[in-house]
Amino acid sequence: MSIRQFITSFLNRKGGQVLFSFFFSKLSRFLIAIVIINLLPKSEYGFIVYALSILSFLMPLMGAGIPQGLARYGSLSDSQRQKKYLLQQAMKKGLLASAVLVVVLLCLVPILTKNVPQSAFYLAVISFQLLAMLVYHFVSVYSRLLHLNHIFAQIENVHNVLLTISTIVMCYLFGGAGYVFSLVLVPLSVGLYYMYRLRLWEPVRGAIEGMKIDFKEYISYGLSVSIGGLLSQMLYTVDILLLGNILANSEELIAQYKAATIFPFSLLFIPVAIIATDYVKLARAAIKDPQYLKQYYLNYLKLFTGVAILIFLFFYFFGEYLLGLFGKDYQQVPELMVIFAAGVVGGLLFRVPLGNILSAIGLPKVNAMFSAIILLMNVAGSYLMIQRHGILGAAYVTAALMWLSGLFSLGAFYWFLKKKVAHKKRPCT
């Protein structure tokens, strides 16, 4: 398959629409953040952020990981009836698990907000996101299982448009309470609407032969994906925590550091969108055609090596000007953006695409293990480098580990392909 065929095939699968929906999601969240910060008093916004931070640690447990399991094992099902049946059974188990989690969280609200009691109301409301987002995710997963990437993109776009309008209007009218209610009601409404539109409420009639659902396997897979993703995201936050605890008067340095990450790291949505488009195809290829996986990734590399180089050169020459968008005070350490851009090259070529491919082919535990190792290395490396080189030291460690984690994933991918080839060559006895 040539690069031209790779691009044409991607666009034929409505990959362009998926890519745009991911870009629009980034843009809408950026807009929401700017408007909400300006509408709310700084203290109230802080209380909401505190509540959201608590919820972020529980999100990997949403639905006990069953939605991710559905994405993986539903991809291996052969018919639409089977996939619909799997979805309905998964929703029953997942919603029950999330409901239990919501009840537990509500009981713990007084304890979790003991030192910040003003956050209690916001945490109580936002806890219902564990149910609302689950309904939304189930519908999104189902559309991908049926190769309806245009519907998947449509769901994302509708959600982001409604979320942007609703959060801004509700926040303007009702303050922080309106904002958090919107965060719950919008995904729930979108999820329920598309459940109705896709007729997911209708029971699957007739016997589904050979359909044995091992929810323990679903949960094991799903939690591995979620926890691995959480640990992976912590690569981008642990250095900020260390900067705040190691350097004196670190507030301005942290602001400088965070601002320098915004533009380079925002580009990592590109490989996520591409793999999301082809997730079902890749999951099936892992079983039936491993050679396709190799060719797919090689074509991805051919296409994005040039793109990654152009991205690095762009930030190298224009990074200082981009930092100026945040104000002249943010241009004091222009090297930061160049360092992060170098790390993002490794993320675009190896870390992000291969991490998502490993999940698609059934190796989420390997991903989680790599993420844990990289996180520990980040803590140790940043602790030493910050003391010697300040914020530049933290940036060097983060960029280097983006490359190293990508090379770890490349090694696992190579091992998987080699194992598959050896299995095929094994003589029958």
N, C-alpha and C positions, 0 to 999 in steps of 0.2 A: 504494500500500500504506500503510495507516494504522499507527500505532504499535502498536495492539492486534493487528493482523494480523502485524506484525513479530515481536512477542513470542510469539504463538500458533505461528507458523511455526517459530521458534527452538526452542520447547519440543517441537513435533512431531518435530523432527529430533534429539531427545534432548539438546538443548543444556543443559538443566538438569543432566543427569547429568555432562556434560563439565565444566560450570562447577564443580560440587561436587568432581569429581575433581581439578581444579586447586587448589581451596581446600584439599582434604585433603592434597595434595602439599606445599603450603606449611606446613601445620600439622605434618605428620609430620617434615619436615626441621627445623623449629623445635624440636620435641620431641627429635629425635635429637641436635641440637647441644647442647642443655642437658644431656642425660644423659651424652653422651660427654665433654663438658668436665669434668663432675663425677667421672666414673669414671677418666679417665686423668690421670697426672701432667702438669703444665703443659708440661714439656719434651718429653714423648713426643707430646702433642697437637700441639706446634709442629712436630715432625719430619714428622708426617703432613700437616699443613696445607702445609708446604713442598713435599712430594711432589705433593699435589693441585694446588697452584698451577702446578707445571711441566706437569702433565697438562692443565690447563685451556687452555693455549696450543696444545696439540696436538689437542684435541677437535674443533675446526673441520675438521681434516683426516681425521677418522674416516670410513673408507669412501670417501675421496677425494671426499666431498660427494655421492656417488651416492644416498643415501636422500632427500635434499632434491630431487634431480633426479627421482627416482621419484614423489615427492608431486606435483610440478608436471606432468610429462608423463604419468604414469599417470592423472591427473585427466582428461586429454583423450582417453583411450581409451574405446571404446564398449561393450566387453563384459567380463564377469568373467573369461573365459578369457584375453583379451588382458592384463588387469591381472595375473592370476596368472603368466602367462608373463613379463611385464616384471619382476615381483618376483623370480622365480627367476633370471633372467639378471642382474638388478641385484645380487642377493645373492652370486652367484659372483664378480663383479668387485669388489664392495665388501669382502667378506671377505678376498679376496686382497690388496687394497690395505691393509687394516687389519693383516693379518698381517705384511706387509712393514714397516709402521710400528712394530709392536710389536718386531720383531727389531732394527730400527735403534735404538729407544729403549732396549732392554735393553743394547745395545752401548755406548750413551752414558751409562748410569747412573753409572759411576765418575767421569766428567767432570762431569756435571750436579750431582753431590752431593759434589764435592771439598771444598767448604767446610763442608758439613753431612753428613758421612759416615753419620751415624745414620739419615738419610732414605733411604739406598740400598735397603735391604730393602723399605721401604714403596713406593718408586717402582717397583721391579721387579714387585711384586705388582699394584699399581694399574694398571700399563701394560696389563694384560689387560682392563681396562675398555674399551679401544678395540675389542675384539672382542665382549665381553659386551653392551655398550650398543648396538652395531651390530645384533646379532640382535634385541634388544628394540625398537629404533627401526623396523626393517623390518616387524615384526609390527604395530606401532602404525600405521605409514603405510598398510599394506594394509587394515586395518580401516576407516580413513577413506576410502580409495579406493572401498570397497564401500558407503559411506554407513552403515556399522555403528557409529554414534557410541556406542551403548550398549556395544558390545564394546570400543571404544577407551577409554571411561570405566572399564569393568570392568578392563581391563589395567592402567590407571594405578592404580586402587584396590588391586588385588591386589599390585602391585609395592610400593606405599607401605606397606601393612600388613606384608608380609613383610620389607621393608627395615627398618622400625621395630623389629619384634620381633627379627629376626636380628642387627642391629647392636648392639642393647642387650645381648642374651643373650651373643653371641659376644665382645663387648668385656668384659663382666663375667667371663666364664670365661677368656679368653685375652688380654685386654689389647688393645693396638693392633693386633697381628697378626690377632686375630679380627675386629676392626672392618674392616680393609682387605680381608680375604678375603670378608666379607659384601658389600662394595661391588661385588665382581666376580661372586660366585656368585648373588646374588639376581636381578639383571637377566637373567643368562644363563639361569637356571632358568625364569623367567617367560616369556622369549622362546621357549625351546624347547617349553615346555608349550603355548603358544598356536599355535606352528607346527604341532604335532601336532593340536591341536583344530580348527584351520582347514584341516587337510589340505594344508598348503603343501608337504609333502614329495612329494606325488603329482605325477608329470609331467603336463604339459598334452598331451593326446593330439590327434592330427590337426594338419594344417597351420594355421599362423596367418598368414593372408594379409595382405599389406601391412604386416607388422610389421618395420620397420627401426629398429634401436636405435642412435642416435648417442651413445655413451657420452662422447665429448668434450663434447657439449652438456650431458649430465647433470652431468659434473664441473664444467664452467664455471659452470652455474647453481648447483649445490650449494655450491661453494666461495665463490661470491659471497654467497650467503645466510649461510653460516657466518661468513665473515670480517666481513661487515656486522654480524652479530649480536654478534660479539666486540668490534668497535670501538664498537658502540652500548653494550655493557655497561661498557666502559672509561670512559664518561661518568660512571659512578657510583663509580669507583675512583681516577681520576687525581687528583682533588682531595684525597683522603686522602693519597696519596703526596706531593703538593706541601705539604700541611700539615706532614707529618713532616719535610720537608727545609727548610722556610722558617722555621717558628716554633720558638723555643727552648722546651724542656720541653713538647713538644707531646702527650705521651702522653694526658694527661687531656682535652685539647681534642679529640683524635681520637676518643676514647671518647664524648665528648659529641656530637660531630658524627655519628658512626656511629649512635648510639642514636636520634637525632632522625630518621634516614632510615627506620628499620625499619618503623614502622606506615604512613606514607604510601606508600612505595615498594611495600609488599607488596600494595597494591590494584591495581597494574598488571597483575596476573594476569587481571583481569576481561576487558579487551578481547582479551587473548591467547586466552583460552578461547572467546570468542565467534567470533573469526575462525577458530580451529582447527576449530570445529564446522562452519563453512560454507566451509572452504578449497576443497574440491573443487568446490562449486557456484560459487564466485567465479572459480576458474580457468577453468571452462567458459564462464561468462558473459563473460569477457574476450574470448573468440573469437566467441561466438554472440549475446550480448545485452549490449553495453556499457551500455545505458540502465539495466539492472537494477543494475549496480554503483553508478551515481549514486543511484538510489532507495534502495538498501541503505544506503549511507553516510549519506544525508540522514535516514533513519529512525533510524539509530544515533545521529546527532547530536541529533535531537529527544528521544530517550529519555535520553541520558546527559548532556545539558547540565544538566538539573535535578539529576541524581544527582551530577554533579561539583560543583555549587554547594553542595549539602548536605554533601558530603564536606569541602569547604573550610571551611564554617561550623562543622562538627563539630570539626575540628582547631584552628580559630581560638579556639573557646570552651573546648575540653577538652584541647588539646595539652599544657599544663603538667601537668595531672593524669596524662596518659598517661606523660609523662617520669618522673613520680614512681614509676611501677612499677619503674623501674630503680634507684631510690634518690634521696634528696634531692639528692645531688651532681649529678644529671643535670638538675635543674630550673633551673640557673643561667642558661641562655640559652634561654628558652622561645620566643623569636622564630624559632629555627631550624626548629621543626616547622611553623610557619605558612608560612615561606618555601618549605619543601619541599612543603607541601600546595598552594601556589599553582602550583608547577611540575608537580605531579602532575595538576592540572586540565588543563594543556596536554598531558600525556602520555595521559590518558584520552580526550580529545576528538580529538587529532590525531596525535601522535607514534607511539603504539603501534598503534592500529587501522590507520592509513594505511600505516605501515611494513610491517605484515603483509599488507595488501591489495596493496601494490606487489610484494611477493614472489610472491603468488598469481597476479598477472596477468602475471608474467614480467619484472619490472624489478628484480631483486636487485642488479644492478650500480649502478643509480641509488641504491639504499639504501646500498650500501657506500661510494659516493662521498660521499653526504651525511654518513654516520657519520664518515668520515675528516676532512671539513671541520669538523664540529662538535667532534671530538676536538682538533684543532689549535687551534680557537678557545677550547676549554675550558682547554687548557694555558696559552695566552697570557693569557686573561682572568683565570683563577684566580691565576696568578703575580702579576699586578698588583694584583688586588683583595685577595688575602690579605695583602700587605704594607701595604695601606691600612686594611683593615677586619677583618683576622683571619678567624676561621671564618665570620663573617657574610658576608664578601666572597665566600668560596668557595661558600656556599649561594646567594647572589644569582646568581652566574654559572651554576651548575648549573640552577637553576630557569628562568632566562631562556633557556638553551640548549635545555631541554626544549620550550619553546614555539617557539623558532626552528626547531629540527629538524622539529617537527610542521608548521610552515608551509611549510618546504621540501618535505616530502612531499605536502602539500596542493597545492602548485604543480605537482608532477610528476603527481599524480592528475588534476588539471584538464587538463594538457597531453595526457595519455593519452586522456581522454574526448573532448577537442576533436579530436584526431587521428583517432580512430575515427569520429566523426560526419562529419568532412570526407571520410574515405575512403568512407563509405557514400553521400554525396551526389555523389561524383565520377561524371560521366556515362560510360556505356560507349561505346567507340569501335569 
